[in-house]
């Protein structure tokens, strides 16, 4: 009872209005629910992994910017930073109230000023892309995680590391990234056998040294 009173006080102090209905967010999620495709292989990677001329050019441009020092954070990395910011807000809420007053979140929970989470999101996360949509998977009170429906989940999160094999299986074996890597490094790999053949040929054509004759 004391914990409940503390929770209610913290929510009131944070400016949580009765106008925000928590009921849809207080439904416990099943532990056996399957990880959806928008987490395992999100739309962003489906688009950028496809072997197309545009994606190949984008991969070459990315490498040029990296080696020239002009490369900025990619779209998905910025989204991952926002996810970490949301997770930090959840931690602050738990530290303040003792427990989460909800089991799931979505964009409304994050960006509505009247939600119980909003006051703990400082600085407030922003959407890098119009396609970004923040959600939660599983039960946030019991190992659930935050992700973006377009970019997927932060690859540095514990959830990603725990389910790494499932993520690897979901993605194709060959992508635009792999093709560009092959185009860049295959000529360099050819240098090794060619050099070996040239040296071998030179050694075969080299006349044997004359033996010293004793008088």
N, C-alpha and C positions, 0 to 999 in steps of 0.2 A: 504493500500500500504506500509506503514511504517513497519507494522508487517511482511509483506512478505519479505521486504528487510532485516530485522533483521534475519529472519529465514534463508534466503539464505546465509547471512554472517556467521551465526553460523555453518551451514552445511559445508561451505567452510573451516572455521577455524578448524573444527573437522577432516578435511582430507577426506571429502566425495568426491569420484571420480565420474566423469560422466559415468564411466564404470559400475557403479551399477545402474541398471534400477529399479526405484521405481514404475513404472506403475502398475505391478501386485499387489502391496501392497496398492494402493490408491483407491481401489474399496470399497465403503461403504457397510457394511454388513446389512442385514435385521434385524429388531428388533424382528421379529416373528419367526425366525429360531429355530427349535427344538434343544434342548441340545443333542449332540450325545452320543451314548453308551460309547465311549472311554473316556468320561468325567464322566458320571454317574456311570458306572461300568467298569473301565479300565481292560485291559488284565492282568495286574499284580495281581489284586485282584481276577480275575476269576481263575487264576492259584493257588494262595495261599489259597483261600477260599474253594476249593474243598476238600472234606473229603477223603483224601488218607493217606496211611501209612507214606509217606515221609512228608506230611504237618503236620501230628500229631506229628511226631518226631521233626520236626522243631519248633513247638509251645512249646513242652516240653523243648527243648534246649534253646529257647528264655527266658523262665521263669527262668530256672536254671541260665543263664548268668545274668539276671536282679537281682536276689537275691544274687548272688555271687559278684556282682559289676563288672562283665566282659563284660556286654552288651554294644555294640557300637551302633551308629545310624543305623537304618535300611535303606534299599535301598530307600524306598519311602520317608523317612524323609530327606535324603540327597538330593533327587530330589526336594523336596519342598523348601529346602534352596536355590537351584539354581533358582527356579521359583521366589522366593522373590528377588534374586539378579537381575534377569531380570526386574522385576517390578520396582526395585530401579533405574535401568538404564533408564527406560522409564520416571520416575519422573524427573531424572536429565536432560533428553533431553527436557522435557516440560518446566522445570525451565529455561533452557538456551535459547531455541528457542521460547517459548511462546505457542507452540502447536506442536503436532506430525505431521511430514510430510508424514505419512502413516496411514493406517487404520488396518493393520494386520501385523503379523510377522511370521517367521518360522526359521528353523535352519540357512538358508543362511543369513537372515537378522541379526541374532545374531552373527554368527561366521565369516562372511566375513569382513575382515579388512576395506573394502571400503564402507561398509554400513554406513548410518548416525547414527545408534544406537551403533555400535561397540565402538567408543571412550568413550561412557558414561558407558560402562560395565567394571567397575574396582572395585574389581577383576573380571576377566572374568569367567563366569560360566563354569562348566565342566559337562560332561555327566557321571553319576555314572555307567550307564549300557549301553551296546551297543544297547539296545532296546529303550533308551531314545530318544525322538524326541519332541522338544519344538515347540509349535504352539500357535495361539491365536484363541479364539472363540468370535464371535460377532465383534462389531466395537470398536477398542481400543480408538477411540475418543469419544465414547458414551457408557461407561459401559462394554466394552469388557474385556476379561480376558486372562491370560497366563496359559497354562497347558502343561502337557506331555502326548503324545499319548499312552504311556505305563503305567505310574504310575498314571495318572489322574491329578487332580487339588489339590493344597495346601489346606488341610483341615482347615487351619487357615485363609484362605482368606475370604473376605466379600462375594464373589460370592458363595462360598460353604455354608456359614451360611444363605444366602438369600434363597438358593434352597435346604436346608437341607432335607426337606420332600421328594423331588424328588430323592435325593441320597439314602435315607433310603428305599424307595420303590423299587429302582432298584436292590438292593443287596438281596441275598437270606436270608430267616429267620434263617437258621441253617448252620454254617460253621465249618471248622476245628478248628477255635478259640473257638467257642461255645462248641464243643465236648470236647476239652481239659479242658475248664473251668468246665464242668460238671463232668469229670473224677476226677478232683482235689477236687472240693468242695462237690460233692455228698456224699462221705464217711463221711466228716465232718458234713454234715447235718443229717446223720443217727445217729450220736452220741446223738443229742438232744432227739429224741423220745425214743431211747434205754435207755438213762439215766432216762427219765421220767418214763418209765415202771418199771425199777429196783427200783426206789424210791417208786413208787406206791405200788409195791409188798411188799417191806420191811415194809411200813407203815401198810399195811393190815395184815401182819403176826405179827406185834408188839402187845403184850398183852396190854389191857387197864390198866391204872394205878389204883392201889387199892385205894378205898376211905378211908379216915381216920375215924376210929371208935372213937366215943366219949364215955368215961367211965361213 
